[in-house]
Amino acid sequence: MSDAPITLEISHQVAKITINRSSHRNALDDRSWELFAEICDAISRRDDVRIVTLSGAGEHFCAGADIYELRENILDKTWMLRNQSHVAAALDRYANLAQITISIVRGCCYGGGAALAVSSDFRVASNEARFAITPAKLGLTYRLVDCLRLHQLIGPARARDMLLMAAEIDGTTALSSGLVNECVASTILEAKVNSRIEKLLALSAYSQRGIKATLLKIRDGALDDDDESRRVFTAAFSEKDFTVAAESFVKKSTRLT
């Protein structure tokens, strides 16, 4: 693997982002956040990518921001503001990707790492995964949009537990709360993710892109269709995916009768 703090590998319609700072439990320093945003920008321009996976090298997903780096720069207001901008850009660009995103969580998933996982469409975790959002332990707060994403995912009561109590939860609790979609033994984690990818790729790319775009609008407060969502909905009936699926359905129905 490259010695870059964030790596990207694209193959067979899948972009694999790996946080590559295992010696720091994959905590993200300023350069890592900046590079992460750049990688998301690059992926957003790729029509050949349908799925994006996010994982951490080694035993952990991501321990959040690099606290040691923050401590070294805490008196440098210019640096701190720039770092906050880099973190926000990375989280928002990942959260807004048109492609389907999957976080693969092993070990710790804390702070900014948890914010990345929450921003994914799916989260598949191993049994030993641990989740925590701990600004209350550090005298910090959380951006409204990051609170909103967590709130929308697991509901107000559980979001308050994680944010106000700085509660750490295990994979089983994360599954029951809706924080993750699957929680499995680490030995079959990769197989579970590959199975999910295979099923997703077997479905309509047009449908998935259109539906995800609509879900992002709902996340951001939309209550009704706009011109773009109406256009995408109407155009679907003329797309090849629907034509092929409809033909297959008719042929199958004819055989059954």
Buried (B, 14 or more C-beta within 10 A) or exposed (E): EEEBBBBBEBEEBBBBBBBBBBEBBBBBBBBBBBBBBBBBEEBBEBEEBBBBBBBBBBBBBBBBBBEEBBEEBEEEEEBBEBBBBBBBBBBBBBBEBBBBBBBBBBBBBBBBBBBBBBBBBBBBBBBBBBBBBBBBEEEEEBBEBBBBBBBEBBEEEBBBBBBEEBBBBBBEBBBEBEBBBBBBEBEEBBEBBEEBBEEBBEEBBBBBBBEBEBEBBEBEEEEEEEEEBEEBEEEBEEBEBBEEBEEEEEEEEEEEE
